[in-house]
């Protein structure tokens, strides 16, 4: 069974960070607005003052304001409240100058979406419905001018567990976003998302490997410490 990389519900934004477990009665911050444990004070609410002349050896943590927990991000709260009954979306393909096509390996799902019958009148399986939605979001390779919008992943709830592709953003607040080339990444609104920092890190890693004149015919292993949503690993793989 293929695992999904986006935690369902509020797990990733309300649970403790890996390696830290702190019990709290919830007096400082209401449970419904409490996010993960503060990365600065690690749930202790106060920080140790190292200056010898300081009036006290502790001060209130400036990040969590002495709560020990961070508040849940407003974008995430909105995505699971105002649109609780809605599915996620597949974001539109990036705009490209005329004649430009993305390089690199084409994912199997993208290729399959181009090969399916796009007849709306025929009965489609759950996978075929998902591929049709992906095709609608991506558009045609030779279409450089049409304005495309994000496409909701509207599949009947009773079909969600019937061989539904793990990359489909079924839950409210989930987005299948552009990553690099034709590759996409499943992310959650207001949660951990890939940034330009990840892009630069992947570029440096791949460029360093290429410059070392190593070949990967015999196989290649690389490691990303603290990989978050694994965007750096995916972009490095695409590059190589």
C-alpha positions as CSV (number, residue, x, y, z in Angstrom):
1,X,0.0,0.0,0.0
2,X,1.3,3.4,-1.0
3,X,1.6,5.9,1.9
4,X,0.3,9.4,1.7
5,X,2.8,12.1,2.9
6,X,0.1,14.6,4.1
7,X,-1.2,13.9,7.6
8,X,-5.0,13.9,7.6
9,X,-6.8,16.2,10.0
10,X,-4.9,18.5,12.4
11,X,-2.1,16.1,13.3
12,X,0.8,17.9,11.8
13,X,-0.1,21.2,13.2
14,X,-1.3,20.2,16.7
15,X,1.0,17.4,17.7
16,X,4.4,17.7,19.3
17,X,7.4,18.0,17.2
18,X,9.4,14.8,16.7
19,X,11.6,14.1,19.7
20,X,9.6,16.3,22.1
21,X,6.7,15.3,24.3
22,X,5.3,17.8,26.8
23,X,2.2,17.3,28.9
24,X,0.1,20.5,29.4
25,X,-3.3,21.0,31.0
26,X,-4.2,23.6,28.4
27,X,-4.6,26.5,30.9
28,X,-2.3,28.8,28.9
29,X,-3.8,28.2,25.5
30,X,-7.2,26.7,24.5
31,X,-6.9,23.2,23.0
32,X,-8.7,24.2,19.8
33,X,-6.1,26.9,19.1
34,X,-3.0,25.1,20.3
35,X,-0.5,24.2,17.6
36,X,2.8,22.3,18.0
37,X,5.2,22.7,20.9
38,X,7.2,25.9,20.6
39,X,10.5,25.2,18.9
40,X,12.3,27.9,20.9
41,X,11.5,27.0,24.5
42,X,10.4,23.4,23.7
43,X,7.2,23.8,25.8
44,X,8.9,25.2,28.9
45,X,7.4,28.7,28.4
46,X,10.6,30.4,29.7
47,X,14.2,30.7,28.5
48,X,17.3,30.6,30.6
49,X,19.2,33.9,30.8
50,X,22.9,33.4,30.7
51,X,23.9,37.0,31.5
52,X,25.4,37.2,35.0
53,X,24.0,40.7,35.8
54,X,20.4,39.8,34.7
55,X,17.8,40.4,37.4
56,X,16.4,36.9,36.8
57,X,17.8,33.7,35.4
58,X,14.7,33.2,33.2
59,X,12.7,35.2,30.8
60,X,9.4,34.6,29.0
61,X,9.9,33.0,25.6
62,X,9.4,35.7,22.9
63,X,8.2,33.2,20.3
64,X,5.3,31.6,22.1
65,X,4.7,34.5,24.5
66,X,5.1,32.1,27.4
67,X,2.4,29.6,26.3
68,X,4.7,26.8,25.4
69,X,2.7,26.1,22.2
70,X,2.4,27.9,18.9
71,X,-1.0,28.9,17.6
72,X,-2.4,27.0,14.7
73,X,-1.9,28.9,11.4
74,X,-5.0,30.9,10.3
75,X,-4.8,29.6,6.8
76,X,-5.0,26.1,8.0
77,X,-7.9,26.8,10.5
78,X,-9.8,28.4,7.6
79,X,-9.2,25.5,5.3
80,X,-10.7,23.0,7.7
81,X,-13.6,25.1,9.0
82,X,-15.0,27.2,6.2
83,X,-14.5,24.5,3.6
84,X,-14.9,21.4,5.8
85,X,-17.1,19.7,3.3
86,X,-15.0,20.5,0.2
87,X,-12.2,18.4,-1.3
88,X,-8.7,19.6,-2.0
89,X,-7.5,21.0,-5.3
90,X,-5.0,20.3,-8.0
91,X,-3.3,23.7,-8.8
92,X,-3.1,24.8,-12.4
93,X,0.0,24.1,-14.4
94,X,2.6,26.9,-14.5
95,X,2.4,29.5,-17.2
96,X,5.1,28.9,-19.9
97,X,6.4,31.0,-22.8
98,X,5.4,29.8,-26.2
99,X,7.4,26.8,-27.4
100,X,8.6,25.9,-23.9
101,X,8.2,22.4,-22.5
102,X,9.4,21.2,-19.1
103,X,12.4,18.9,-19.1
104,X,13.1,15.9,-17.0
105,X,11.2,12.6,-16.4
106,X,7.5,12.7,-17.0
107,X,5.6,11.1,-14.0
108,X,3.6,8.0,-14.7
109,X,0.3,9.7,-13.6
110,X,0.9,12.7,-15.9
111,X,1.6,10.4,-18.9
112,X,-1.5,8.2,-18.0
113,X,-3.6,11.4,-17.9
114,X,-2.7,12.2,-21.4
115,X,-3.6,8.7,-22.7
116,X,-7.0,8.3,-21.1
117,X,-10.3,8.8,-23.0
118,X,-11.5,12.3,-22.0
119,X,-15.2,11.6,-23.0
120,X,-17.4,12.9,-20.2
121,X,-20.2,10.6,-21.2
122,X,-18.4,7.3,-20.5
123,X,-18.3,5.7,-17.1
124,X,-15.0,6.0,-15.4
125,X,-13.3,4.3,-12.5
126,X,-11.9,6.2,-9.5
127,X,-8.4,6.2,-11.0
128,X,-9.7,7.4,-14.4
129,X,-11.7,10.2,-12.7
130,X,-8.5,11.3,-10.8
131,X,-6.5,11.3,-14.0
132,X,-9.1,13.4,-15.8
133,X,-8.9,16.0,-13.0
134,X,-5.1,16.0,-13.3
135,X,-5.4,16.4,-17.1
136,X,-7.7,19.3,-16.7
137,X,-5.3,21.1,-14.3
138,X,-2.3,20.4,-16.5
139,X,-3.9,21.3,-19.9
140,X,-2.3,20.3,-23.2
141,X,1.4,20.6,-23.9
142,X,0.9,22.8,-26.9
143,X,-1.6,25.1,-25.1
144,X,0.5,28.1,-24.0
145,X,-2.2,30.8,-24.0
146,X,-5.3,29.5,-22.2
147,X,-5.8,30.6,-18.7
148,X,-6.3,27.6,-16.4
149,X,-7.7,27.6,-12.8
150,X,-7.1,25.3,-9.9
151,X,-9.3,22.2,-10.2
152,X,-11.2,20.7,-7.2
153,X,-10.7,17.0,-6.7
154,X,-14.4,16.3,-6.8
155,X,-14.8,12.5,-6.4
156,X,-17.8,11.0,-4.6
157,X,-16.9,10.3,-0.9
158,X,-18.1,6.7,-1.2
159,X,-15.3,6.2,-3.8
160,X,-12.5,7.7,-1.7
161,X,-11.3,4.3,-0.4
162,X,-11.8,2.4,-3.7
163,X,-8.3,2.3,-5.2
164,X,-8.0,6.1,-5.2
165,X,-4.5,7.3,-6.1
166,X,-2.6,8.4,-3.0
167,X,-1.6,11.7,-4.8
168,X,-5.1,12.9,-5.1
169,X,-5.9,15.8,-2.7
170,X,-9.2,14.4,-1.3
171,X,-9.3,16.3,2.0
172,X,-10.1,19.9,2.6
173,X,-7.0,22.1,2.6
174,X,-4.9,19.7,0.6
175,X,-3.3,20.8,-2.7
176,X,-1.4,18.9,-5.3
177,X,1.1,21.7,-6.3
178,X,3.7,22.2,-9.0
179,X,7.2,21.2,-7.8
180,X,9.7,21.1,-10.7
181,X,9.3,20.0,-14.3
182,X,6.1,18.0,-14.5
183,X,6.5,16.8,-11.0
184,X,4.0,17.7,-8.3
185,X,3.9,17.5,-4.5
186,X,1.0,17.0,-2.1
187,X,0.9,19.8,0.5
188,X,-1.5,21.3,3.0
189,X,-2.6,24.9,3.1
190,X,-1.0,26.7,6.1
191,X,1.3,23.8,6.8
192,X,4.9,22.9,5.9
193,X,5.4,23.7,2.2
194,X,8.3,23.7,-0.2
195,X,10.1,27.1,-0.7
196,X,12.9,28.6,-2.8
197,X,15.3,27.5,0.0
198,X,14.5,23.9,-0.9
199,X,15.0,24.6,-4.6
200,X,18.4,26.2,-4.0
201,X,19.4,23.3,-1.7
202,X,18.5,20.7,-4.3
203,X,20.3,22.6,-7.0
204,X,23.5,22.8,-5.0
205,X,23.3,19.1,-4.0
206,X,22.8,18.0,-7.6
207,X,25.3,20.4,-9.1
208,X,28.0,19.2,-6.6
209,X,27.3,15.6,-7.6
210,X,27.6,16.4,-11.3
211,X,30.8,18.4,-10.8
212,X,32.4,15.5,-9.0
213,X,32.2,13.5,-12.2
214,X,30.5,10.6,-10.5
215,X,28.3,8.3,-12.4
216,X,25.2,6.7,-11.1
217,X,25.0,3.7,-13.4
218,X,25.7,1.4,-10.4
219,X,23.1,3.1,-8.3
220,X,23.1,6.2,-6.2
221,X,22.2,6.9,-2.6
222,X,21.8,10.3,-1.0
223,X,20.5,11.5,2.3
224,X,18.6,14.6,3.5
225,X,18.7,15.2,7.2
226,X,15.5,16.7,8.5
227,X,13.8,16.4,5.1
228,X,10.4,17.9,6.1
229,X,8.1,17.1,3.2
230,X,10.9,15.6,1.2
231,X,10.8,18.3,-1.5
232,X,14.6,18.6,-1.6
233,X,15.0,14.8,-2.2
234,X,12.4,14.9,-4.9
235,X,13.9,17.8,-6.8
236,X,17.4,16.3,-6.5
237,X,16.0,13.0,-7.9
238,X,14.4,14.9,-10.8
239,X,17.7,16.8,-11.6
240,X,19.8,13.6,-11.6
